[in-house]
Amino acid sequence: MSDPETVLRGVGATIVVLSGKGGVGKSTTAVQLAFTLRKLGHKVGILDVDLCGPSIPRMLAVEDQDVLTTPQGKWVPVFADKERKLSVVSIAFFLNSKKDAVIWRGPKKNSMIKQLLTAVDWDVDYLIIDTPPGTSDEHLAVMENIRCANVLGAVLVTTPQMLSVDDVTRELTFCRKTQLNVLGIIENMAGYVCPNCSECSNILAWGGGEALAERASLTFLGRVPIEPKLTQCTETGDNFMEKFAQSPVASVYESIVQKLLASGARRDGGGTERSQHCDDSMDIDR
C-alpha cells in the first residue's frame, strides 16, 4: 500500500466508476459525471486506469496532448477546457502511438497504477476514477492504494439485460470484499431517444439495474437512454452537458450527480476525512 500522505494529494473526494463487463457505457458515464460536476462549479479530474483500453482522452478530444512535470517531479494533468476546471490523466498520454498495446503482466500494471495515484499534481474538488470492466489486478491495485483517501464510493454501471446485471452482481461482491462503499447503480442504454421526435422507445430489456438495486438495498441512481447526440459528443470530444443542456438525458445526469453529492454529504457531513477502513485488511485471495 502507498504512503497515505501521497495518495491522491490535492483531491477533495473520489468516485470510482465500475462495470461488470465492457460495452455498457462506463467510460461515457464517467465523462458525463465529470461534465456535470464541472457544470455545478466544481473542479473535476478524471483518472483513466483502464490500461489496456484507455478511451477518456478521445472522449475529451485531448488524445494528442502530453503530460508535463512540475519541478518536484509530479505529473501535471492535461486540461480539457479553457477554464482549467476539467483535467485528465491516462496511460494513453504515456504511449508512443495510439496503436501501441499495453502488454504488461500484473506487477508492471500495479506499479503504473500506483504511480498514477501518487505522482499526479491534482488540484480538484472531485476525482472520477474510470476503471477497466470486471474485477482484475487493476481494481485491486486501485483499492489497495486509495484505502486511506477520501473515497465517497463506487458508481456501478449496467445495461438492463440480465447478462450485464449478473456481472454487476459479482462487482457488488468485489465492493463488499474490498470494503468499497457503493453509492448506487446506473441503468444505462435503457431505451432509445429518437433524434427526430425525442420520444424514448424501449429497444432492450427494461428495469434490470433498478431491480438489482432494490434487491441489494442500494440507491438506484437513474436510467439513461441511448441518445444519438451523446454518442456524437463522445466521438467529437464536445461537452454534451453544455451543448445539449436542455435534453432529457442531461437532466438525468444532473439528477444522478445530485444524488451522489447528497450521498456523500450524508456519509461524511460534506467534509473530507481519513477512510474508516484504512487499517482494515481486504478479503481477497493472494
ABEGO torsion letter per residue (X at the ends): XBBAAABGBGBABBBBBBBABBGAGAAAAAAAAAAAAAAAGBBBBBBBABAABBAAAAAAGAAABBBBBBAAGBBBBBBABAAGABBBBBAAAABABAABBBBBBAAAAAAAAAAAAAABBBBBABBBBBBBBEBBAAAAAAAAAAAABBBAEBBBBBBABAAAAAAAAAAAAAAAAAGBBBAEBBBBGBEBBBAAAGBBBBABBBGAAAAAAAAAGBBBAEBBBBBAAAAAAAAAGBBAAAABAABAAAAAAAAAAAAAAAAAAAAAGGBBBBBAAAABBBBBBX
